[in-house]
Every structure is written in structure tokens, then in C-alpha cells.
Amino acid sequence: MTLYAEYKYQPTTNFVKLYVSSNADLFAAYPNWGIKDMVVSVLTCHSACLTCKGPLSTDCLTCTDTTRVVVNSTCTCNTAANYYEQGTICTLTCNGGFYRDSATAKCVIPTSCTAPKRFADPSSGNCVQNCPSVSTTYYYAHNASKTCVTNCGALG
């Protein structure tokens, strides 16, 4: 017997169509069959999902928050639009002392930048692989603090 349902996670009506079919031989002497004690449950989308394929936060098709996009069925801050997660919200600007990590789409402390972008660059607010030269200012990698610094003497 096959049992499946036609469903939508943003229903436009108050009903679900449930289809039942059987592979029983209808020409056998006793082709009757039935269903007993059937339970049908409706699971709503996780609050992060606008539409989904199941009830979990990892089942999203679209997101309720417009600053997020679906990545691997999970709503993640949209780094293409420069949004990064700080706590539970997506923000364009990380709080002081935090830097944008494009690998995790999160605001992180300098020692948490994801390799190969191992240094926090105060000139851009991003985790970077190599410290930049900005105009006439040269930045140097400070391995202990994992930040880009302008004072070469601070490298000691």
C-alpha cells in the first residue's frame, strides 16, 4: 500500500488531500483492504523559515528574515549583501572588537577568524589572509593578537 499527501507549508485552504493506493490484486478472490487507526499530523515550518520542506531549521526553502538567504537548507546571513551574524541578528556592522568572517558569515573576535583568513583588519573590519597597505599606511600581521597593526614595534 502506498500513502502520500499533497501538502503546502503555506496553505491557502484549511484542508490537506491524502491519497491512498494499493498494490493489492483487485481480481483476487478477496481484494478488500482497509486502514485502521490512522493518525495525520501537520508540522509547521520552523520560525526561521518562510517556506520549508519540513519542520526543522535545516528544512528551509525561503527565509522569514530578508537579511538571510538559504544555504544548505538553513537560513544564513546574506554575506553577498554584507550581512553578518552578531548574536542572533544579521548586521551590516559588527560591534567594536568584532570582525566580519566570510567563511562563517559571523562577526568574530580576531583569534576566531577562519583560515586562510587568519588576521583581523581594522581598516576594513574583515578577516583577511594578508594584512593590506591602505594609501600610505602599511599594516603588519601581529601573530599573537591575530590582528593587522600599523606599528611595526608592536610585533615584538
VODO-564439 format. One line per 2 residues: number of its first residue (from 1); for each residue y negated, x, z negated of N, C-alpha, C. Coordinates in nm, 4 decimals, decimal comma. Layout:
<atoms>
NUM = Y X Z Y X Z Y X Z; ...
</atoms>
This chain:
<atoms>
1 = 0,1169 0,0847 0,0000 0,0000 0,0000 0,0000 -0,1237 0,0896 0,0000; -0,2231 0,0494 0,0731 -0,3493 0,1213 0,0809 -0,4577 0,0348 0,0195
3 = -0,5423 0,0976 -0,0609 -0,6503 0,0250 -0,1257 -0,7773 0,1074 -0,1093; -0,8804 0,0482 -0,0536 -1,0075 0,1178 -0,0440 -1,1207 0,0177 -0,0519
5 = -1,2391 0,0706 -0,0790 -1,3549 -0,0172 -0,0955 -1,4669 0,0255 -0,0021; -1,5417 -0,0707 0,0445 -1,6637 -0,0420 0,1181 -1,7741 -0,0442 0,0145
7 = -1,8473 0,0666 -0,0001 -1,9463 0,0727 -0,1063 -2,0711 0,1442 -0,0592; -2,1775 0,1195 -0,1305 -2,3040 0,1879 -0,1109 -2,3583 0,2150 -0,2496
9 = -2,4126 0,3345 -0,2724 -2,4652 0,3653 -0,4042 -2,6071 0,3143 -0,4227; -2,6675 0,2634 -0,3174 -2,7927 0,1901 -0,3289 -2,7664 0,0537 -0,2674
11 = -2,6992 -0,0336 -0,3424 -2,6577 -0,1609 -0,2850 -2,7743 -0,2516 -0,2494; -2,7557 -0,3242 -0,1414 -2,8555 -0,4226 -0,1006 -2,8088 -0,5627 -0,1367
13 = -2,6864 -0,5728 -0,1854 -2,6319 -0,7017 -0,2279 -2,5630 -0,6828 -0,3624; -2,5217 -0,7929 -0,4223 -2,4552 -0,7869 -0,5524 -2,3041 -0,7953 -0,5407
15 = -2,2468 -0,7454 -0,4310 -2,1018 -0,7504 -0,4191 -2,0495 -0,6254 -0,3509; -1,9220 -0,6014 -0,3692 -1,8509 -0,4918 -0,3052 -1,7329 -0,5524 -0,2323
17 = -1,7119 -0,5117 -0,1102 -1,5952 -0,5588 -0,0353 -1,4788 -0,4667 -0,0663; -1,3685 -0,5238 -0,1077 -1,2490 -0,4486 -0,1400 -1,1423 -0,4870 -0,0387
19 = -1,0914 -0,3889 0,0328 -0,9911 -0,4146 0,1359 -0,8551 -0,3666 0,0868; -0,7523 -0,4479 0,1073 -0,6168 -0,4139 0,0680 -0,5275 -0,4322 0,1897
21 = -0,4460 -0,3321 0,2169 -0,3494 -0,3451 0,3260 -0,2145 -0,2953 0,2768; -0,1091 -0,3322 0,3461 0,0260 -0,2960 0,3039 0,1029 -0,2380 0,4212
23 = 0,1894 -0,1440 0,3898 0,2793 -0,0922 0,4915 0,4178 -0,1566 0,4790; 0,4235 -0,2690 0,4064 0,5497 -0,3423 0,3906 0,5919 -0,3998 0,5249
25 = 0,7196 -0,4083 0,5468 0,7737 -0,4635 0,6703 0,7581 -0,6156 0,6663; 0,6657 -0,6669 0,7469 0,6378 -0,8104 0,7463 0,7519 -0,8932 0,8039
27 = 0,8433 -0,8284 0,8720 0,9555 -0,9020 0,9308 1,0831 -0,8891 0,8478; 1,0727 -0,8252 0,7302 1,1882 -0,8139 0,6414 1,2165 -0,9513 0,5807
29 = 1,3319 -0,9647 0,5177 1,3710 -1,0921 0,4595 1,2724 -1,1368 0,3506; 1,2182 -1,0458 0,2736 1,1233 -1,0779 0,1665 0,9986 -0,9886 0,1803
31 = 0,9057 -1,0235 0,2694 0,7896 -0,9376 0,2948 0,6744 -0,9553 0,1945; 0,7002 -1,0287 0,0885 0,5910 -1,0568 -0,0059 0,5590 -0,9363 -0,0943
33 = 0,4338 -0,9259 -0,1326 0,3887 -0,8248 -0,2267 0,2646 -0,8781 -0,2965; 0,2218 -0,8122 -0,4032 0,1053 -0,8611 -0,4759 0,0405 -0,7527 -0,5586
35 = -0,0685 -0,7888 -0,6205 -0,1416 -0,6969 -0,7067 -0,1530 -0,7618 -0,8433; -0,1313 -0,6822 -0,9469 -0,1386 -0,7346 -1,0822 -0,2233 -0,6399 -1,1671
37 = -0,3067 -0,6955 -1,2524 -0,3871 -0,6184 -1,3474 -0,4747 -0,5119 -1,2798; -0,5478 -0,5504 -1,1788 -0,6372 -0,4576 -1,1107 -0,7704 -0,4497 -1,1856
39 = -0,8202 -0,3281 -1,2022 -0,9496 -0,3059 -1,2645 -1,0384 -0,2345 -1,1628; -1,1564 -0,2880 -1,1402 -1,2526 -0,2268 -1,0493 -1,3743 -0,1873 -1,1315
41 = -1,4125 -0,0608 -1,1222 -1,5290 -0,0107 -1,1949 -1,6322 0,0392 -1,0954; -1,7564 0,0176 -1,1267 -1,8648 0,0673 -1,0436 -1,9373 0,1747 -1,1233
43 = -1,9415 0,2950 -1,0671 -2,0089 0,4054 -1,1325 -2,1405 0,4311 -1,0594; -2,2493 0,4356 -1,1321 -2,3795 0,4570 -1,0705 -2,4042 0,6064 -1,0504
45 = -2,5039 0,6373 -0,9689 -2,5424 0,7763 -0,9450 -2,5967 0,8397 -1,0732; -2,5808 0,9698 -1,0835 -2,6452 1,0470 -1,1897 -2,7962 1,0312 -1,1741
47 = -2,8712 1,0410 -1,2818 -3,0161 1,0189 -1,2764 -3,0890 1,1177 -1,1853; -3,0308 1,2334 -1,1567 -3,0935 1,3316 -1,0673 -3,0822 1,2903 -0,9210
49 = -2,9869 1,2016 -0,8910 -2,9580 1,1644 -0,7524 -3,0231 1,0314 -0,7149; -3,0838 1,0281 -0,5972 -3,1331 0,9019 -0,5429 -3,0175 0,8299 -0,4746
51 = -2,9403 0,9041 -0,3948 -2,8171 0,8529 -0,3362 -2,7082 0,9555 -0,3645; -2,5829 0,9105 -0,3669 -2,4757 1,0008 -0,4062 -2,3420 0,9588 -0,3481
53 = -2,2426 1,0466 -0,3683 -2,1054 1,0174 -0,3278 -2,0150 1,0004 -0,4496; -2,0749 1,0014 -0,5675 -2,0024 0,9855 -0,6927 -2,0998 0,9869 -0,8096
55 = -2,0513 0,9772 -0,9323 -2,1385 0,9614 -1,0491 -2,1917 1,0905 -1,1113; -2,1478 1,2064 -1,0649 -2,1859 1,3318 -1,1288 -2,3135 1,3916 -1,0701
57 = -2,3770 1,4830 -1,1426 -2,4967 1,5511 -1,0920 -2,4613 1,6422 -0,9753; -2,3342 1,6698 -0,9558 -2,2866 1,7519 -0,8441 -2,2393 1,6659 -0,7265
59 = -2,2759 1,5369 -0,7264 -2,2366 1,4433 -0,6198 -2,3571 1,3914 -0,5414; -2,4715 1,4568 -0,5505 -2,5943 1,4053 -0,4889 -2,5940 1,4187 -0,3364
61 = -2,6505 1,3195 -0,2712 -2,6779 1,3239 -0,1278 -2,8275 1,3416 -0,1047; -2,9094 1,2766 -0,1888 -3,0550 1,2957 -0,1907 -3,0985 1,2954 -0,3368
63 = -3,2202 1,3456 -0,3619 -3,2692 1,3620 -0,4991 -3,3785 1,2618 -0,5338; -3,3853 1,2241 -0,6617 -3,4910 1,1343 -0,7077 -3,6245 1,2074 -0,7169
65 = -3,6213 1,3354 -0,7519 -3,7414 1,4172 -0,7664 -3,7751 1,4797 -0,6308; -3,8944 1,4542 -0,5798 -3,9322 1,5020 -0,4459 -3,9548 1,6532 -0,4404
67 = -3,9592 1,7203 -0,5563 -3,9734 1,8659 -0,5569 -3,8371 1,9348 -0,5485; -3,7315 1,8553 -0,5411 -3,5953 1,9097 -0,5346 -3,5290 1,8749 -0,4018
69 = -3,4336 1,9593 -0,3624 -3,3518 1,9372 -0,2436 -3,2055 1,9523 -0,2837; -3,1160 1,8981 -0,2019 -2,9733 1,9070 -0,2314 -2,9186 2,0405 -0,1800
71 = -2,8578 2,1173 -0,2707 -2,7892 2,2418 -0,2369 -2,6506 2,2324 -0,2982; -2,5482 2,2368 -0,2140 -2,4100 2,2230 -0,2623 -2,3928 2,0970 -0,3473
73 = -2,4477 1,9857 -0,3006 -2,4377 1,8537 -0,3641 -2,5086 1,8437 -0,4997; -2,5948 1,9399 -0,5327 -2,6696 1,9399 -0,6576 -2,8191 1,9471 -0,6272
75 = -2,9007 1,8707 -0,6968 -3,0453 1,8737 -0,6766 -3,1028 1,9997 -0,7399; -3,1650 2,0811 -0,6552 -3,2193 2,2109 -0,6946 -3,3651 2,2190 -0,6527
77 = -3,4467 2,2907 -0,7287 -3,5883 2,3059 -0,6927 -3,6003 2,3614 -0,5508; -3,6944 2,3069 -0,4767 -3,7140 2,3425 -0,3357 -3,7941 2,4721 -0,3251
79 = -3,7241 2,5856 -0,3201 -3,7919 2,7149 -0,3121 -3,8618 2,7336 -0,1777; -3,8188 2,6639 -0,0744 -3,8868 2,6727 0,0558 -4,0293 2,6187 0,0448
81 = -4,0521 2,5267 -0,0485 -4,1859 2,4725 -0,0741 -4,2482 2,5391 -0,1983; -4,1886 2,6527 -0,2414 -4,2370 2,7323 -0,3556 -4,2225 2,6644 -0,4916
83 = -4,1214 2,5778 -0,5071 -4,0935 2,5171 -0,6380 -3,9800 2,5931 -0,7059; -4,0002 2,6244 -0,8331 -3,9007 2,6954 -0,9128 -3,8830 2,6221 -1,0448
85 = -3,7625 2,6264 -1,0984 -3,7320 2,5532 -1,2219 -3,7807 2,6292 -1,3440; -3,8625 2,5624 -1,4241 -3,9071 2,6159 -1,5536 -3,8673 2,5113 -1,6558
87 = -3,7656 2,5421 -1,7339 -3,7116 2,4423 -1,8270 -3,6387 2,3352 -1,7471; -3,6898 2,2127 -1,7508 -3,6247 2,1028 -1,6787 -3,7079 2,0508 -1,5611
89 = -3,8232 2,1155 -1,5343 -3,9081 2,0681 -1,4248 -3,9208 2,1739 -1,3161; -3,9576 2,1301 -1,1959 -3,9866 2,2210 -1,0862 -4,1375 2,2424 -1,0838
91 = -4,1791 2,3669 -1,0753 -4,3206 2,4004 -1,0809 -4,3570 2,4997 -0,9721; -4,4821 2,4964 -0,9304 -4,5316 2,5930 -0,8325 -4,5702 2,7248 -0,8993
93 = -4,6039 2,7190 -1,0272 -4,6491 2,8369 -1,1007 -4,5673 2,8523 -1,2277; -4,5014 2,9665 -1,2421 -4,4246 2,9932 -1,3636 -4,5197 3,0250 -1,4781
95 = -4,4800 2,9899 -1,5991 -4,5596 3,0220 -1,7184 -4,5746 3,1729 -1,7323; -4,6761 3,2161 -1,8060 -4,7009 3,3582 -1,8282 -4,5772 3,4316 -1,8772
97 = -4,5522 3,5489 -1,8205 -4,4362 3,6287 -1,8594 -4,3095 3,5936 -1,7822; -4,3151 3,4892 -1,6972 -4,2006 3,4486 -1,6169 -4,2312 3,4738 -1,4694
99 = -4,1259 3,4987 -1,3919 -4,1397 3,5321 -1,2500 -4,0439 3,4472 -1,1677; -4,0833 3,4174 -1,0434 -4,0014 3,3348 -0,9534 -3,8837 3,4167 -0,9005
101 = -3,7615 3,3667 -0,9251 -3,6385 3,4310 -0,8777 -3,5793 3,3432 -0,7688; -3,5900 3,3871 -0,6439 -3,5442 3,3046 -0,5316 -3,3928 3,2882 -0,5290
103 = -3,3174 3,3794 -0,5912 -3,1709 3,3684 -0,5932 -3,1234 3,2523 -0,6793; -3,1945 3,2260 -0,7898 -3,1530 3,1194 -0,8808 -3,2448 2,9978 -0,8757
105 = -3,3588 3,0080 -0,8031 -3,4595 2,9015 -0,7942 -3,5166 2,8691 -0,9324; -3,5249 2,9719 -1,0189 -3,5742 2,9522 -1,1551 -3,6843 3,0516 -1,1880
107 = -3,7646 3,0162 -1,2884 -3,8614 3,1078 -1,3465 -3,7853 3,1879 -1,4518; -3,7882 3,3219 -1,4400 -3,7084 3,4068 -1,5290 -3,7954 3,5153 -1,5907
109 = -3,7460 3,5731 -1,7008 -3,8130 3,6891 -1,7586 -3,7758 3,8105 -1,6730; -3,8549 3,9188 -1,6762 -3,8305 4,0330 -1,5877 -3,6886 4,0892 -1,5923
111 = -3,6284 4,0972 -1,7087 -3,4933 4,1543 -1,7177 -3,3859 4,0608 -1,6632; -3,4238 3,9397 -1,6226 -3,3267 3,8445 -1,5670 -3,3382 3,8269 -1,4167
113 = -3,4228 3,9069 -1,3503 -3,4306 3,8990 -1,2037 -3,2945 3,9317 -1,1451; -3,2518 3,8545 -1,0467 -3,1199 3,8691 -0,9867 -3,1196 3,9791 -0,8805
115 = -3,0238 4,0724 -0,8894 -3,0106 4,1804 -0,7915 -2,9877 4,1212 -0,6520; -3,0398 4,1818 -0,5483 -3,1032 4,3136 -0,5452 -3,2508 4,3104 -0,5831
117 = -3,3058 4,1947 -0,6098 -3,4476 4,1858 -0,6502 -3,4538 4,2063 -0,8007; -3,4621 4,3326 -0,8421 -3,4458 4,3680 -0,9825 -3,5747 4,3847 -1,0605
119 = -3,6917 4,3790 -0,9938 -3,8175 4,4059 -1,0634 -3,9117 4,2867 -1,0547; -3,9865 4,2642 -1,1616 -4,0854 4,1573 -1,1661 -4,2185 4,2139 -1,1177
121 = -4,2754 4,1510 -1,0154 -4,4006 4,1985 -0,9553 -4,5172 4,1118 -1,0012; -4,6046 4,1639 -1,0894 -4,7161 4,0835 -1,1385 -4,8174 4,0474 -1,0302
123 = -4,8225 4,1229 -0,9202 -4,9195 4,0924 -0,8145 -4,8821 3,9668 -0,7363; -4,7518 3,9354 -0,7282 -4,7075 3,8161 -0,6542 -4,6465 3,7095 -0,7444
125 = -4,6008 3,7494 -0,8633 -4,5330 3,6555 -0,9529 -4,3866 3,6354 -0,9166; -4,3342 3,7229 -0,8280 -4,1957 3,7109 -0,7805 -4,1091 3,8258 -0,8309
127 = -3,9785 3,8030 -0,8294 -3,8828 3,9114 -0,8464 -3,8727 3,9801 -0,7101; -3,8774 4,1138 -0,7103 -3,8771 4,1891 -0,5843 -3,7731 4,3004 -0,5894
129 = -3,7326 4,3465 -0,4715 -3,6377 4,4575 -0,4640 -3,7104 4,5908 -0,4837; -3,8282 4,6022 -0,4223 -3,9079 4,7238 -0,4327 -4,0502 4,6875 -0,4722
131 = -4,1084 4,7668 -0,5584 -4,2464 4,7417 -0,6004 -4,3412 4,7680 -0,4832; -4,4419 4,6821 -0,4648 -4,5280 4,6885 -0,3464 -4,6498 4,7795 -0,3631
133 = -4,7161 4,7990 -0,2517 -4,8503 4,8563 -0,2507 -4,9403 4,7425 -0,2058; -5,0384 4,7075 -0,2878 -5,1285 4,5979 -0,2560 -5,2686 4,6562 -0,2395
135 = -5,3200 4,6503 -0,1174 -5,4521 4,7057 -0,0871 -5,4500 4,8542 -0,1238; -5,5290 4,8970 -0,2193 -5,5294 5,0378 -0,2608 -5,4556 5,0575 -0,3928
137 = -5,3882 4,9529 -0,4399 -5,3145 4,9604 -0,5664 -5,1675 4,9863 -0,5383; -5,1133 5,0870 -0,6020 -4,9722 5,1197 -0,5862 -4,8979 5,0797 -0,7129
139 = -4,7861 5,0103 -0,6966 -4,7041 4,9694 -0,8095 -4,5792 5,0569 -0,8153; -4,5360 5,0860 -0,9357 -4,4200 5,1699 -0,9582 -4,3181 5,0934 -1,0404
141 = -4,1915 5,1173 -1,0132 -4,0842 5,0485 -1,0854 -4,0677 5,1085 -1,2245; -4,0787 5,0246 -1,3248 -4,0548 5,0669 -1,4630 -3,9171 5,0135 -1,5010
143 = -3,8185 5,1043 -1,5018 -3,6788 5,0625 -1,5201 -3,6507 4,9971 -1,6546; -3,7151 5,0438 -1,7613 -3,6868 4,9889 -1,8939 -3,7308 4,8434 -1,9040
145 = -3,8511 4,8117 -1,8525 -3,9019 4,6746 -1,8642 -3,8699 4,5891 -1,7420; -3,8191 4,6525 -1,6362 -3,7857 4,5840 -1,5091 -3,9093 4,5183 -1,4462
147 = -4,0259 4,5821 -1,4650 -4,1500 4,5307 -1,4059 -4,2132 4,6378 -1,3170; -4,3006 4,5925 -1,2281 -4,3792 4,6823 -1,1445 -4,5092 4,7097 -1,2197
149 = -4,5434 4,8372 -1,2376 -4,6626 4,8747 -1,3129 -4,7546 4,9597 -1,2254; -4,8824 4,9631 -1,2586 -4,9783 5,0437 -1,1840 -5,0006 5,1790 -1,2479
151 = -4,9692 5,1936 -1,3747 -4,9909 5,3178 -1,4465 -4,8656 5,4048 -1,4390; -4,8733 5,5103 -1,3614 -4,7584 5,5992 -1,3439 -4,7147 5,6600 -1,4759
153 = -4,8085 5,6803 -1,5687 -4,7765 5,7363 -1,7001 -4,6913 5,6419 -1,7838; -4,6899 5,5129 -1,7489 -4,6098 5,4150 -1,8248 -4,4627 5,4268 -1,7925
155 = -4,4284 5,5088 -1,6920 -4,2886 5,5209 -1,6512 -4,2079 5,6075 -1,7482; -4,2718 5,6921 -1,8256 -4,2066 5,7858 -1,9161 -4,1074 5,7233 -2,0019
</atoms>
